[in-house]
Amino acid sequence: MNANDTAIGTEALIGTLEASAQRHQVPFEGGHVAWRCFGTGPALVLLHGGHGSWLHWARNIPALAARHTVWVPDLPGFGASSRPSATSLEGLVEAIVMTLDALIGGRAPVMLVGFSFGGLVAAAAAARRGAVSKLALLGPAGHGGVRRPRGELRSWREAAERRDDAALDDVMRHNLTMHMLHEPADALAVRIHRQSCLATRFRSKAISRAAGLNGWLAHCAGPLLLVWGEHDVTAVPAQAGCAVVEACAPQRSCQVQVIAGAGHWVQYERAETVNSLLLAWLADSK
């Protein structure tokens, strides 16, 4: 398969996923949140990471939507959603909770899964909203613990301003290797990362690096699942997991899973493993 064939295949995959979605633009004060809905069954909300979009879940939506009604937004200030007027975690969470309730009804029960910055958003949204029966956090931000960077990230803005597609993809591939993935990035990962970065208008880095996660989790109820890739550069999984478990115990059930051979974007790099893990855990009545 040549590069052109690969590009066509990537576009076809994203196009097929888009065609299967029900799209909603739900207003909040100052803008709207773009939501996509897939499948039928108990409500499951997926929240993407920083410099991301709903496509952070591209390799998970089909499997999860086979058993759930999957609701996936572009977070405010990302993708096709408006930037919140209050550029704080609280302002972003308020917009997500308000627009979700407009779609499914206030206090309607949901299960909630968040990745990276979206993990911190998910914890805050669960504390703010309630009616979250299960909460799963994948490589969550906000733990405030040790990080283990693999290398320096490169700026992509100059290449974007020059509209140099080859240079832009090269930077994206490098940054994916440094921060997101353990193995070399494929064409789909580069395409998703490029599109998501170019559409990001909310600066989440400082919020992600602060130690706010456990404070939000203290106000949440119900079972908690924590998942990290073995090689996640944003945390030392054993340390971060122990800190969260200690903060949560004994008030709630808390499980920690480390996925072998995966980096930070664990649900992409080990999609089959994560899909099976989530489906089993979400279906467990405990």
C-alpha positions as CSV (number, residue, x, y, z in Angstrom):
1,M,0.0,0.0,0.0
2,N,1.5,3.4,-1.0
3,A,1.1,6.7,0.8
4,N,-1.8,7.8,-1.3
5,D,-3.7,4.5,-0.6
6,T,-3.0,4.8,3.1
7,A,-4.4,8.4,3.1
8,I,-7.5,7.2,1.2
9,G,-8.0,4.4,3.7
10,T,-7.7,6.7,6.7
11,E,-10.2,9.2,5.2
12,A,-12.6,6.4,4.5
13,L,-12.4,5.1,8.1
14,I,-13.1,8.5,9.5
15,G,-15.8,9.1,7.0
16,T,-17.5,5.8,7.8
17,L,-17.5,6.7,11.5
18,E,-18.9,10.2,10.8
19,A,-21.7,8.7,8.7
20,S,-22.8,6.5,11.5
21,A,-23.1,9.4,14.0
22,Q,-26.1,11.4,15.0
23,R,-24.8,15.0,15.4
24,H,-26.0,17.6,17.8
25,Q,-25.0,21.2,18.4
26,V,-26.2,22.0,21.9
27,P,-26.0,25.7,23.0
28,F,-24.4,26.9,26.2
29,E,-23.8,30.5,27.3
30,G,-21.6,32.0,24.7
31,G,-21.5,29.1,22.2
32,H,-22.3,25.5,21.6
33,V,-20.9,22.0,22.2
34,A,-20.7,19.6,19.2
35,W,-21.9,16.1,20.4
36,R,-21.9,12.9,18.4
37,C,-24.1,9.9,19.3
38,F,-23.6,6.2,18.3
39,G,-25.4,3.0,19.1
40,T,-28.1,2.0,21.6
41,G,-28.1,0.8,25.2
42,P,-27.1,2.4,28.5
43,A,-25.7,5.9,28.2
44,L,-21.9,6.1,28.0
45,V,-20.0,9.4,27.7
46,L,-16.5,9.5,26.4
47,L,-14.3,12.6,27.0
48,H,-11.2,13.2,24.9
49,G,-7.8,14.6,26.0
50,G,-6.0,17.9,25.5
51,H,-5.1,18.8,21.9
52,G,-7.7,16.3,21.0
53,S,-11.2,15.8,19.7
54,W,-13.9,13.1,19.6
55,L,-11.5,11.2,17.3
56,H,-9.4,10.3,20.2
57,W,-12.0,7.5,20.5
58,A,-12.0,6.5,16.8
59,R,-10.8,2.9,17.5
60,N,-13.2,2.5,20.4
61,I,-16.6,3.8,19.4
62,P,-17.7,0.9,17.2
63,A,-17.0,-1.7,19.9
64,L,-18.5,0.3,22.7
65,A,-21.6,1.4,20.6
66,A,-22.5,-2.3,20.1
67,R,-23.7,-2.3,23.7
68,H,-24.1,1.3,24.7
69,T,-25.5,4.6,23.5
70,V,-22.2,6.4,23.2
71,W,-22.1,10.2,23.6
72,V,-18.9,11.8,22.5
73,P,-18.4,15.6,22.5
74,D,-15.7,17.9,21.2
75,L,-14.9,19.5,24.6
76,P,-15.5,23.3,24.6
77,G,-12.6,25.0,22.9
78,F,-11.7,21.9,20.9
79,G,-12.7,20.5,17.6
80,A,-16.1,21.9,16.4
81,S,-17.2,23.2,19.8
82,S,-17.1,26.8,20.9
83,R,-14.5,28.1,23.3
84,P,-16.0,28.8,26.7
85,S,-16.0,32.4,27.8
86,A,-14.6,31.3,31.2
87,T,-11.4,29.6,30.2
88,S,-11.2,27.5,33.3
89,L,-11.8,23.9,34.1
90,E,-15.0,24.9,36.0
91,G,-16.3,26.8,32.9
92,L,-15.6,23.9,30.6
93,V,-17.2,21.4,33.0
94,E,-20.3,23.6,33.3
95,A,-20.7,23.6,29.6
96,I,-20.3,19.8,29.3
97,V,-22.8,19.1,32.1
98,M,-25.3,21.6,30.8
99,T,-25.3,20.4,27.3
100,L,-25.3,16.7,28.3
101,D,-28.3,17.2,30.5
102,A,-30.0,19.0,27.6
103,L,-29.5,15.9,25.4
104,I,-30.4,13.2,27.9
105,G,-32.3,14.9,30.7
106,G,-30.9,16.2,34.0
107,R,-29.9,13.5,36.4
108,A,-30.3,10.8,33.9
109,P,-27.8,8.1,34.9
110,V,-24.6,7.8,32.7
111,M,-21.3,5.9,32.7
112,L,-18.4,8.2,32.1
113,V,-15.0,7.5,30.6
114,G,-12.3,10.2,30.3
115,F,-8.8,10.2,28.7
116,S,-5.9,12.4,29.8
117,F,-7.2,15.9,30.3
118,G,-10.6,14.5,29.7
119,G,-10.0,12.2,32.7
120,L,-9.7,15.2,34.9
121,V,-12.8,16.8,33.2
122,A,-14.7,13.5,33.8
123,A,-13.9,13.5,37.5
124,A,-14.9,17.1,37.8
125,A,-18.1,16.5,35.8
126,A,-19.0,13.5,37.9
127,A,-18.6,15.6,41.1
128,R,-20.5,18.5,39.6
129,R,-23.4,16.5,38.1
130,G,-23.8,13.3,40.1
131,A,-25.8,10.5,38.6
132,V,-22.6,8.9,37.3
133,S,-22.9,5.2,38.0
134,K,-19.4,4.3,36.9
135,L,-16.3,6.4,36.2
136,A,-13.2,5.2,34.2
137,L,-10.1,7.3,33.8
138,L,-7.5,6.5,31.2
139,G,-4.1,8.1,31.7
140,P,-5.8,10.9,33.7
141,A,-4.3,14.3,34.1
142,G,-4.3,16.2,37.4
143,H,-2.6,13.5,39.5
144,G,0.3,16.0,40.3
145,G,2.8,13.2,40.5
146,V,6.0,12.2,38.7
147,R,6.2,12.4,34.9
148,R,8.8,10.6,32.7
149,P,9.1,12.6,29.5
150,R,10.6,10.6,26.5
151,G,11.9,13.7,24.7
152,E,11.2,17.3,23.7
153,L,8.1,18.1,21.7
154,R,8.4,20.2,18.6
155,S,6.3,23.2,17.6
156,W,4.0,22.6,14.6
157,R,2.8,26.2,14.2
158,E,5.4,27.4,11.7
159,A,4.7,24.4,9.4
160,A,0.9,25.0,9.7
161,E,1.4,28.7,8.9
162,R,3.4,27.8,5.8
163,R,0.8,25.1,4.9
164,D,3.6,22.7,4.5
165,D,1.7,19.4,4.9
166,A,4.8,17.1,4.8
167,A,6.6,19.1,7.5
168,L,3.4,19.3,9.6
169,D,2.9,15.6,9.4
170,D,6.6,15.0,10.3
171,V,6.2,17.2,13.5
172,M,3.0,15.5,14.4
173,R,4.6,12.0,14.0
174,H,7.5,13.1,16.2
175,N,5.2,14.5,18.9
176,L,3.1,11.4,18.9
177,T,6.2,9.3,19.5
178,M,7.4,11.6,22.3
179,H,4.2,12.0,24.2
180,M,1.3,9.8,23.0
181,L,2.4,6.5,21.6
182,H,5.0,3.9,22.5
183,E,5.2,2.5,19.0
184,P,5.6,4.4,15.7
185,A,2.5,6.4,14.7
186,D,0.4,5.1,11.8
187,A,-1.4,7.3,9.3
188,L,-4.6,7.4,11.2
189,A,-3.0,8.6,14.4
190,V,-1.1,11.3,12.5
191,R,-4.3,12.4,10.8
192,I,-6.3,12.6,14.1
193,H,-3.5,14.4,16.0
194,R,-3.0,16.9,13.2
195,Q,-6.7,17.7,12.8
196,S,-7.2,17.9,16.6
197,C,-4.2,20.2,17.3
198,L,-5.1,22.6,14.5
199,A,-8.6,23.0,16.0
200,T,-7.5,23.4,19.7
201,R,-8.3,26.8,21.2
202,F,-8.4,25.8,24.9
203,R,-5.1,25.7,26.8
204,S,-5.2,22.7,29.1
205,K,-1.6,22.1,30.0
206,A,-1.4,24.1,33.2
207,I,-4.7,22.6,34.4
208,S,-3.5,19.1,33.6
209,R,-0.2,19.5,35.4
210,A,-1.8,20.8,38.6
211,A,-2.8,18.3,41.3
212,G,-6.5,18.6,41.3
213,L,-7.7,15.1,40.4
214,N,-8.0,13.6,43.9
215,G,-9.9,16.6,45.1
216,W,-12.6,16.0,42.5
217,L,-12.7,12.3,43.1
218,A,-13.4,12.9,46.8
219,H,-16.8,14.2,45.7
220,C,-17.7,11.3,43.4
221,A,-19.5,8.1,44.2
222,G,-19.6,4.7,42.5
223,P,-16.9,2.3,41.2
224,L,-13.8,3.8,39.7
225,L,-11.4,2.2,37.1
226,L,-8.0,3.7,36.4
227,V,-6.1,2.6,33.3
228,W,-2.6,3.5,32.2
229,G,-0.3,2.3,29.4
230,E,2.8,0.6,30.7
231,H,4.9,3.3,29.0
232,D,2.7,6.4,29.7
233,V,5.1,9.4,29.9
234,T,2.6,11.5,31.8
235,A,2.8,9.3,35.0
236,V,4.5,6.4,36.7
237,P,1.3,4.2,36.7
238,A,2.0,2.3,39.9
239,Q,2.7,5.5,41.9
240,A,-0.2,7.5,40.4
241,G,-2.6,4.6,40.9
242,C,-1.6,4.0,44.5
243,A,-2.1,7.7,45.3
244,V,-5.6,7.7,43.8
245,V,-6.5,4.4,45.5
246,E,-5.3,5.7,48.9
247,A,-7.4,8.9,48.4
248,C,-10.5,7.0,47.5
249,A,-10.4,4.0,49.8
250,P,-12.3,2.8,51.7
251,Q,-15.3,4.8,50.5
252,R,-15.5,3.3,47.0
253,S,-14.4,0.4,44.8
254,C,-11.3,1.4,42.8
255,Q,-9.4,-0.8,40.3
256,V,-6.1,-0.1,38.6
257,Q,-5.0,-1.7,35.3
258,V,-1.7,-1.2,33.5
259,I,-1.8,-2.2,29.8
260,A,1.4,-3.7,28.5
261,G,3.1,-2.3,25.5
262,A,1.1,0.9,25.4
263,G,1.9,4.6,25.8
264,H,-0.3,7.4,26.9
265,W,-3.0,7.1,24.2
266,V,-3.7,3.7,25.5
267,Q,-7.2,3.3,24.0
268,Y,-5.8,3.9,20.5
269,E,-2.6,1.9,20.8
270,R,-4.2,-1.2,22.5
271,A,-7.7,-0.7,21.3
272,E,-8.9,-4.3,21.5
273,T,-7.5,-4.8,25.0
274,V,-9.0,-1.5,26.3
275,N,-12.4,-2.2,24.5
276,S,-12.7,-5.6,26.1
277,L,-11.6,-4.2,29.5
278,L,-14.1,-1.4,29.4
279,L,-17.0,-3.5,28.2
280,A,-16.5,-6.1,30.9
281,W,-16.1,-3.5,33.6
282,L,-19.1,-1.5,32.5
283,A,-21.2,-4.6,32.4
284,D,-20.1,-5.8,35.9
285,S,-23.0,-5.2,38.3
286,K,-20.6,-4.8,41.3
